Structures are given as C-alpha cells and as structure tokens.
Amino acid sequence: IAGQYLNMIKSWLDEKNDLLLSELCDRLRETTGTSVSITTMHRALEKLGLRHKKKSKCQ
C-alpha cells in the first residue's frame, strides 16, 4: 500500500481504533478505488507499527 494511503489508514484508526481489517479494506476501496486483501491490510498496519486485535464473533 502506497505511503499516502498508509497515512490515511492511520488517521482512520486514530479516529476509531476498533475498525476491523475488512472494514479498513472496504473504506480504502470506497475512498480511493484501490482494492486490497485483508492480508495486505494487515501488512500495512505492521508497516505503521500498529497491532490489530481480532474480534471474536461473540463481541
């Protein structure tokens, strides 16, 4: 994911830190037209030095 998109993703997580990886992928596609897989989004968060908790279905 390009640097400009990384900054955008970080700002989304600063606003709402409990977004799911799938929600981040959807938001990126809706905002930029760029589709990425959940794995790619996970790697982008790692590049940003962020950790992402998985939500269980019970939450």
C-alpha positions in Angstrom: 0.0 0.0 0.0 1.4 3.4 -1.0 2.6 5.8 1.6 -0.2 8.3 1.1 -2.7 5.5 1.8 -0.8 4.4 4.9 -1.3 7.9 6.3 -5.0 7.8 5.5 -5.4 4.4 7.2 -3.5 5.7 10.3 -5.8 8.7 10.5 -8.9 6.4 10.3 -7.5 4.3 13.2 -6.7 7.4 15.2 -10.4 8.3 14.9 -11.8 4.9 15.5 -9.3 2.3 16.7 -11.6 -0.7 16.7 -12.1 -1.0 12.9 -11.9 -4.5 11.5 -9.4 -5.3 8.8 -12.3 -5.9 6.4 -13.7 -2.5 7.3 -10.4 -0.9 6.5 -10.2 -2.7 3.2 -13.8 -1.5 2.4 -13.1 2.0 3.4 -9.9 2.1 1.3 -11.8 0.8 -1.8 -14.6 3.3 -1.3 -12.3 6.2 -0.8 -9.6 5.6 -3.3 -10.8 2.9 -5.6 -7.9 0.6 -4.5 -8.9 -2.9 -3.5 -6.6 -4.8 -1.2 -6.8 -8.1 0.6 -7.1 -8.5 4.4 -3.6 -9.9 4.3 -2.3 -6.8 2.6 -4.1 -4.5 5.0 -2.6 -6.5 7.9 0.9 -5.9 6.4 0.2 -2.2 6.1 -0.7 -2.0 9.8 2.6 -3.8 10.6 4.5 -1.2 8.5 2.8 1.5 10.6 3.9 -0.3 13.7 0.3 -1.0 14.7 -1.1 -4.2 16.1 -4.6 -5.2 15.3 -6.7 -7.3 17.7 -9.0 -9.8 16.2 -12.6 -9.5 17.4 -14.4 -12.7 18.2 -17.9 -13.3 16.9 -19.2 -13.1 20.4 -18.2 -9.4 20.9 
